[in-house]
Amino acid sequence: MKIVILDGHTTNPGDLSWEGLAALGQLTVYEHTLAEQTVERAREAEIVLSNKTLLGAQLLARLPRLKYIGLLSTGVNVVDLEAARARNIPVTNIPAYSTSSVAQLVFALLLELCLHVTDHSRAVRGGDWARSRDFCFWSYPLTELAGKTMGIVGYGRIGREVAKIARAFGMKILACGRPARGAASNKEGEEGGLVSFEEVLRGADAITLHCPLTAETTALINKSTLAMMKPGALLINTSRGAVLHERDVADALVSGQLGGAGLDVLSTEPPSPDNPLLSAPNCLITPHIAWATVEARARLIEVAAENVRAFLRGQPFNVVN
């Protein structure tokens, strides 16, 4: 079997090994693939793996040897699933590999907003502590998490992991399922049950988003929903950038309706220089790194290889189409 990885660099920039996949066939790894290069590079492959390289219906029609598509991600929007199904090409993804890493970044962002560690460290290095008359100083309000309420929108694996960590900080939990479902789910959560999206908005001191990007969740956080939140509440987004209406969030940060935001994703990545969040006050932005710990990426590659092995055995799993 000829195996082609179209865009391996973000998954493995050189600190990990592809040996698990290389043992399964003739492996070729490209760091990046432009749209106009995809057909030429994938033409002879029976197995193609992609992270963000698009595999639309017209392109798939030009790959007659293709038998399997493996995604190096949990998200599946880069492949035309219907077109692949019509050709009996299974498409697999990598679920749950980054749960702990994403939850960890949620709290890295939240704690930075609460304690301004970077700003205070920068002030010390700039001489502010050496010039201080007192044994300590702070330049920003410092916030304790204990007793605050964490609102979790989307209560899957990551949402539940976030709740577990929040509870360890002494926080209360308000969680809802996917907002598109409307009313609260009947599924029992760790706090005795889930509540409605509106209850999360109105009751939480900090809200973290863990819902997929769908027609119903696009611009879920907008002028109207922001107005329901407590003045000064914090917002964390490690899901998908387009879940936010970015101009409305920037305006809420300027007005103070939002006390701060910690974002790992934006609607366009890399972002446009005129994205309003890039200049919004008290807005932390990291470059989509929640998934990218060494440990999480190693798990991703391991599962990708196991997905291919299962396909070769005639028993594919993690199939999304």
C-alpha angles and dihedrals in degrees: 000000000000111000122193126189106199100194113014100151101089092046094044117009089174105293095096137044134250091199094117091061094038089060090061100057147321100322126202118181123197118191093213134358125202118217092252091052098052100087095046093049096044100036097100097036125108091189123042126184123195139174104184104346107118119242106188129174096265092049093048089053088062094056104074095167095053114119104160140024120201119192118213089211144051093245117083104192095108092071129065094233095188093053090049091049091050088058093044091246111148115221118204133188137194110251127193098359095125103037096118094041094051092047089050092055091048088064095040088059094041094049091047090054091048100044106019091221094170094048093049093047090050090051092051092050088049090059100256094127093046088054094046121114090209133061090248142015139183129202098194135039111273117221129202117215097206110105094014122118121244115207114206119195107197115026104207126119095305094042091052092048090052090051091053092053093043090054090053087058089054095255127147118234132229111176136174134185122237106324090226088072089068109204126052117285120249090226111116115240131194091268094053099274145337126280134209124282089247091055090052091050094049099041107040129095090196127021125201122191122221104158128118121252108259135148088269096049098043107116089359089152103058141135093292098046092042089056089058092058125093111269108261095018119151125240126206123187123184095146115075127327097229091063083082127065090225099202091050091049091049090050091050090053091050093049094044094240084121113047093202145330133220112197131180095174137047133192092255121032120230086030127237111254089240095056102135093223092064090071099031117119121254092008119139115199125186122186101253094285103140091101096041108084113129090246095051094047091049089054090048093055092045092053092044089057092046090050090055092046090053091050091050089052089055092247106098118185135183084047113165101185 
